[in-house]
Amino acid sequence: QVQLTESGGGLVQPGGSLTLSCAASGSILGINVMAWYRQVPGRQREMVARHFKDGIYNYPDSVKGRFTIFRDNAKNTVYLQMNDLKPEDTGVYYCNTGVPPLNAWGQGTQVVVSS
């Protein structure tokens, strides 16, 4: 297991962009699956982006075409590029590894999309 620390959240207007970062305490080179999740109060945590080491990507329809997950193995960091943000993208964003998630959840990073 690795420790994962999310950052990069904030307040953004609808239509804006944010890039979230997930820094791992160790190498992510050998990790098959990295993913981003979103949690809204009162709702289950949902996967919003998932990347398999062999090049497969998973996105739910709600974010497809707007969110992009990518890794920088040299920096042991996974990013989530979010474009054309909508109020319904508001939530706390977490990263994790594996399917199902293998690591303890970190503190996440809050994203608020509001005018």
GROMACS elastic network, one bead per residue, 0.5 to 0.9 nm:
[ bonds ]
;  ai    aj funct       b0    kb
    1    26     6  0.88158   500
    1    97     6  0.87042   500
    1   102     6  0.74246   500
    1   103     6  0.61094   500
    1   104     6  0.86712   500
    2    24     6  0.61680   500
    2    25     6  0.56145   500
    2    26     6  0.60663   500
    2    27     6  0.83041   500
    2    28     6  0.85684   500
    2    97     6  0.87576   500
    2   103     6  0.70176   500
    2   104     6  0.89356   500
    3    23     6  0.81505   500
    3    24     6  0.56363   500
    3    25     6  0.51433   500
    3    26     6  0.76849   500
    3   103     6  0.74941   500
    3   104     6  0.78784   500
    3   105     6  0.88077   500
    3   106     6  0.77896   500
    4    22     6  0.61911   500
    4    23     6  0.56069   500
    4    25     6  0.64624   500
    4    94     6  0.87909   500
    4    95     6  0.70461   500
    4    96     6  0.71601   500
    4   103     6  0.82178   500
    4   104     6  0.85827   500
    4   105     6  0.79187   500
    4   106     6  0.62930   500
    5    21     6  0.79581   500
    5    22     6  0.53637   500
    5    23     6  0.51711   500
    5    24     6  0.65448   500
    5    25     6  0.82518   500
    5    94     6  0.84569   500
    5    95     6  0.79880   500
    5   106     6  0.62478   500
    5   107     6  0.73963   500
    5   108     6  0.72507   500
    5   109     6  0.87874   500
    6     9     6  0.84654   500
    6    20     6  0.71326   500
    6    21     6  0.56005   500
    6    23     6  0.64972   500
    6    93     6  0.77258   500
    6    94     6  0.64473   500
    6    95     6  0.68832   500
    6   106     6  0.73317   500
    6   107     6  0.72582   500
    6   108     6  0.53017   500
    6   109     6  0.56698   500
    7    19     6  0.89259   500
    7    20     6  0.58188   500
    7    21     6  0.52377   500
    7    22     6  0.64938   500
    7    23     6  0.82757   500
    7    93     6  0.89403   500
    7   108     6  0.72529   500
    7   109     6  0.53880   500
    7   110     6  0.84414   500
    8    18     6  0.73663   500
    8    19     6  0.62610   500
    8    21     6  0.59757   500
    8    22     6  0.88199   500
    8   109     6  0.67374   500
    8   110     6  0.83162   500
    8   111     6  0.84820   500
    9    12     6  0.89502   500
    9    18     6  0.72180   500
    9    19     6  0.77151   500
    9    20     6  0.62297   500
    9    21     6  0.87530   500
    9    92     6  0.84068   500
    9    93     6  0.80621   500
    9   108     6  0.88302   500
    9   109     6  0.51604   500
    9   110     6  0.50733   500
    9   112     6  0.78813   500
   10    18     6  0.80875   500
   10   109     6  0.79470   500
   10   110     6  0.61392   500
   10   112     6  0.61015   500
   10   113     6  0.83675   500
   11   110     6  0.83753   500
   11   111     6  0.60885   500
   11   113     6  0.59167   500
   11   114     6  0.71000   500
   12    15     6  0.82973   500
   12    16     6  0.60123   500
   12    17     6  0.72497   500
   12    18     6  0.76863   500
   12    85     6  0.79215   500
   12   111     6  0.77049   500
   12   112     6  0.62615   500
   12   114     6  0.62855   500
   12   115     6  0.76359   500
   13    16     6  0.54719   500
   13    17     6  0.84155   500
   13    85     6  0.75501   500
   13    86     6  0.80854   500
   13    87     6  0.83465   500
   13   112     6  0.83118   500
   13   113     6  0.54260   500
   13   114     6  0.50459   500
   14    17     6  0.85659   500
   14    84     6  0.68657   500
   14    85     6  0.52993   500
   14    86     6  0.50449   500
   14    87     6  0.63764   500
   14   113     6  0.57703   500
   14   114     6  0.60045   500
   14   115     6  0.64647   500
   15    83     6  0.70206   500
   15    86     6  0.64104   500
   15   113     6  0.87341   500
   16    82     6  0.83091   500
   16    83     6  0.61722   500
   16    84     6  0.53664   500
   16    85     6  0.54359   500
   16    86     6  0.82420   500
   16   113     6  0.83254   500
   17    81     6  0.75205   500
   17    82     6  0.53940   500
   17    84     6  0.61205   500
   17    85     6  0.61560   500
   18    80     6  0.81207   500
   18    81     6  0.61575   500
   18    82     6  0.52466   500
   18    83     6  0.67325   500
   18    85     6  0.81950   500
   18   111     6  0.87113   500
   19    79     6  0.66427   500
   19    80     6  0.54856   500
   19    82     6  0.59561   500
   19    83     6  0.85742   500
   20    78     6  0.83132   500
   20    79     6  0.54445   500
   20    81     6  0.64813   500
   20    82     6  0.79595   500
   20    93     6  0.84291   500
   20   109     6  0.80208   500
   21    77     6  0.66306   500
   21    78     6  0.58815   500
   21    80     6  0.65634   500
   21    81     6  0.88898   500
   21    95     6  0.87994   500
   22    36     6  0.88516   500
   22    76     6  0.84226   500
   22    77     6  0.53687   500
   22    78     6  0.50233   500
   22    79     6  0.61014   500
   22    80     6  0.83783   500
   22    94     6  0.81085   500
   22    95     6  0.63546   500
   22    96     6  0.87074   500
   23    26     6  0.87238   500
   23    75     6  0.78699   500
   23    76     6  0.60992   500
   23    78     6  0.66318   500
   23    79     6  0.87204   500
   24    27     6  0.70180   500
   24    28     6  0.70810   500
   24    75     6  0.86001   500
   24    76     6  0.55301   500
   24    77     6  0.60048   500
   24    78     6  0.81683   500
   25    28     6  0.88445   500
   25    76     6  0.76200   500
   26    76     6  0.66784   500
   27    30     6  0.72349   500
   27    31     6  0.81268   500
   27    73     6  0.72539   500
   27    74     6  0.82631   500
   27    75     6  0.83682   500
   27    76     6  0.54885   500
   27    77     6  0.88679   500
   28    31     6  0.51442   500
   28    32     6  0.84330   500
   28    34     6  0.86434   500
   28    71     6  0.86721   500
   28    72     6  0.87327   500
   28    73     6  0.60499   500
   28    74     6  0.86991   500
   28    75     6  0.88487   500
   28    76     6  0.54249   500
   28    77     6  0.75996   500
   28    78     6  0.87506   500
   29    32     6  0.81825   500
   29    53     6  0.85887   500
   29    73     6  0.56349   500
   29    74     6  0.82725   500
   29    76     6  0.75930   500
   30    53     6  0.82527   500
   31    34     6  0.71828   500
   31    52     6  0.85694   500
   31    53     6  0.72498   500
   31    97     6  0.72169   500
   31    98     6  0.77995   500
   32    51     6  0.80799   500
   32    52     6  0.55063   500
   32    54     6  0.77860   500
   32    97     6  0.77923   500
   32    98     6  0.69101   500
   33    50     6  0.69256   500
   33    51     6  0.56229   500
   33    53     6  0.62466   500
   33    96     6  0.83876   500
   33    97     6  0.54050   500
   33    99     6  0.70561   500
   34    49     6  0.84697   500
   34    50     6  0.58250   500
   34    51     6  0.53876   500
   34    52     6  0.67294   500
   34    53     6  0.82520   500
   34    69     6  0.87236   500
   34    71     6  0.84534   500
   34    78     6  0.74873   500
   34    95     6  0.72834   500
   34    96     6  0.59499   500
   34    98     6  0.63560   500
   34    99     6  0.87546   500
   34   101     6  0.89425   500
   35    47     6  0.71427   500
   35    48     6  0.76275   500
   35    49     6  0.54985   500
   35    51     6  0.61371   500
   35    52     6  0.86910   500
   35    58     6  0.89747   500
   35    69     6  0.77847   500
   35    78     6  0.84371   500
   35    94     6  0.83589   500
   35    95     6  0.55304   500
   35    96     6  0.54448   500
   35    97     6  0.60541   500
   35    98     6  0.76625   500
   35    99     6  0.87728   500
   35   101     6  0.83777   500
   36    46     6  0.86078   500
   36    47     6  0.59902   500
   36    48     6  0.56940   500
   36    49     6  0.51567   500
   36    50     6  0.63613   500
   36    69     6  0.78600   500
   36    78     6  0.89226   500
   36    79     6  0.86903   500
   36    80     6  0.73480   500
   36    93     6  0.68321   500
   36    94     6  0.56232   500
   36    96     6  0.64866   500
   36    97     6  0.87873   500
   37    45     6  0.64112   500
   37    46     6  0.53229   500
   37    48     6  0.52527   500
   37    49     6  0.70173   500
   37    50     6  0.87548   500
   37    92     6  0.82279   500
   37    93     6  0.55631   500
   37    94     6  0.50853   500
   37    95     6  0.60046   500
   37    96     6  0.78551   500
   38    44     6  0.86517   500
   38    45     6  0.55666   500
   38    46     6  0.53666   500
   38    47     6  0.63708   500
   38    48     6  0.65479   500
   38    89     6  0.82479   500
   38    90     6  0.84429   500
   38    91     6  0.59850   500
   38    92     6  0.55614   500
   38    94     6  0.62494   500
   38    95     6  0.87637   500
   38   108     6  0.89004   500
   39    42     6  0.85409   500
   39    43     6  0.67104   500
   39    44     6  0.63821   500
   39    46     6  0.63936   500
   39    47     6  0.89389   500
   39    90     6  0.86158   500
   39    91     6  0.54122   500
   39    92     6  0.52372   500
   39    93     6  0.64686   500
   39    94     6  0.80601   500
   40    43     6  0.54828   500
   40    44     6  0.72986   500
   40    45     6  0.71252   500
   40    46     6  0.89187   500
   40    89     6  0.89590   500
   40    90     6  0.72673   500
   40    92     6  0.66227   500
   41    44     6  0.81432   500
   41    91     6  0.77821   500
   41    92     6  0.89123   500
   43    46     6  0.85446   500
   47    50     6  0.73292   500
   47    58     6  0.88918   500
   47    59     6  0.77640   500
   47    60     6  0.75291   500
   48    58     6  0.80084   500
   48    59     6  0.56966   500
   48    60     6  0.60555   500
   48    62     6  0.82296   500
   48    63     6  0.68070   500
   48    64     6  0.87181   500
   48    67     6  0.79529   500
   49    57     6  0.73066   500
   49    58     6  0.57377   500
   49    60     6  0.74050   500
   49    63     6  0.83165   500
   49    64     6  0.87983   500
   49    67     6  0.73385   500
   49    68     6  0.71159   500
   49    69     6  0.60727   500
   49    80     6  0.78459   500
   50    56     6  0.81959   500
   50    57     6  0.56079   500
   50    59     6  0.66439   500
   50    69     6  0.68938   500
   51    54     6  0.84014   500
   51    55     6  0.68749   500
   51    56     6  0.59238   500
   51    58     6  0.65618   500
   51    69     6  0.67539   500
   51    70     6  0.74218   500
   51    71     6  0.85589   500
   52    55     6  0.55574   500
   52    56     6  0.50943   500
   52    57     6  0.63358   500
   52    58     6  0.85062   500
   53    56     6  0.71878   500
   57    68     6  0.89784   500
   57    69     6  0.80807   500
   58    64     6  0.87264   500
   59    62     6  0.79899   500
   59    63     6  0.65000   500
   59    64     6  0.55077   500
   59    65     6  0.86351   500
   59    67     6  0.79168   500
   59    68     6  0.85044   500
   60    63     6  0.58799   500
   60    64     6  0.60330   500
   61    64     6  0.50381   500
   61    65     6  0.84640   500
   62    65     6  0.89251   500
   62    66     6  0.87509   500
   63    66     6  0.53843   500
   63    67     6  0.56539   500
   63    68     6  0.88620   500
   63    82     6  0.85759   500
   63    89     6  0.85462   500
   64    67     6  0.62037   500
   64    68     6  0.82646   500
   65    68     6  0.77353   500
   65    83     6  0.85852   500
   66    81     6  0.80728   500
   66    82     6  0.59262   500
   66    83     6  0.50424   500
   66    84     6  0.62264   500
   66    85     6  0.77073   500
   67    80     6  0.66885   500
   67    81     6  0.55316   500
   67    83     6  0.62196   500
   67    84     6  0.87231   500
   67    85     6  0.89943   500
   68    79     6  0.80407   500
   68    80     6  0.56319   500
   68    81     6  0.50394   500
   68    82     6  0.66018   500
   68    83     6  0.86121   500
   69    78     6  0.71626   500
   69    79     6  0.56507   500
   69    81     6  0.63573   500
   69    82     6  0.88472   500
   70    77     6  0.87387   500
   70    78     6  0.58135   500
   70    79     6  0.53649   500
   70    80     6  0.66363   500
   70    81     6  0.80697   500
   71    74     6  0.88305   500
   71    75     6  0.85683   500
   71    76     6  0.76943   500
   71    77     6  0.59828   500
   71    79     6  0.61219   500
   71    80     6  0.89250   500
   72    75     6  0.54620   500
   72    76     6  0.60439   500
   72    77     6  0.53784   500
   72    78     6  0.61699   500
   72    79     6  0.79701   500
   73    77     6  0.64513   500
   73    78     6  0.80289   500
   74    77     6  0.78460   500
   75    78     6  0.85851   500
   78    95     6  0.82672   500
   82    85     6  0.65876   500
   83    86     6  0.89470   500
   85    88     6  0.82384   500
   85    89     6  0.64262   500
   85    90     6  0.87053   500
   85   113     6  0.67323   500
   86    89     6  0.53813   500
   86    90     6  0.75823   500
   86   113     6  0.61011   500
   86   114     6  0.79729   500
   87    90     6  0.56685   500
   87   112     6  0.73619   500
   87   114     6  0.58647   500
   87   115     6  0.87267   500
   88    91     6  0.81151   500
   88   113     6  0.75453   500
   89   111     6  0.75653   500
   89   112     6  0.75226   500
   89   113     6  0.66504   500
   90    93     6  0.89170   500
   90   110     6  0.77717   500
   90   111     6  0.53138   500
   90   113     6  0.54125   500
   90   114     6  0.83081   500
   91   109     6  0.84222   500
   91   110     6  0.59360   500
   91   111     6  0.54574   500
   91   112     6  0.65364   500
   91   113     6  0.87556   500
   92   107     6  0.86314   500
   92   108     6  0.58387   500
   92   109     6  0.54092   500
   92   111     6  0.60426   500
   92   112     6  0.85774   500
   93   107     6  0.87795   500
   93   108     6  0.52006   500
   93   109     6  0.52339   500
   93   110     6  0.62196   500
   93   111     6  0.71728   500
   94   105     6  0.71928   500
   94   106     6  0.68438   500
   94   107     6  0.74077   500
   94   109     6  0.67044   500
   95   101     6  0.89680   500
   95   105     6  0.77426   500
   95   106     6  0.78516   500
   95   108     6  0.75055   500
   96   101     6  0.57992   500
   96   102     6  0.69576   500
   96   103     6  0.61826   500
   96   104     6  0.81012   500
   96   105     6  0.71814   500
   96   106     6  0.86016   500
   97   100     6  0.79761   500
   97   101     6  0.54540   500
   97   102     6  0.57538   500
   97   103     6  0.65533   500
   98   102     6  0.55335   500
   98   103     6  0.82217   500
   99   102     6  0.72101   500
  101   104     6  0.82685   500
  101   105     6  0.87353   500
  102   105     6  0.89134   500
  103   106     6  0.86059   500
  105   108     6  0.77612   500
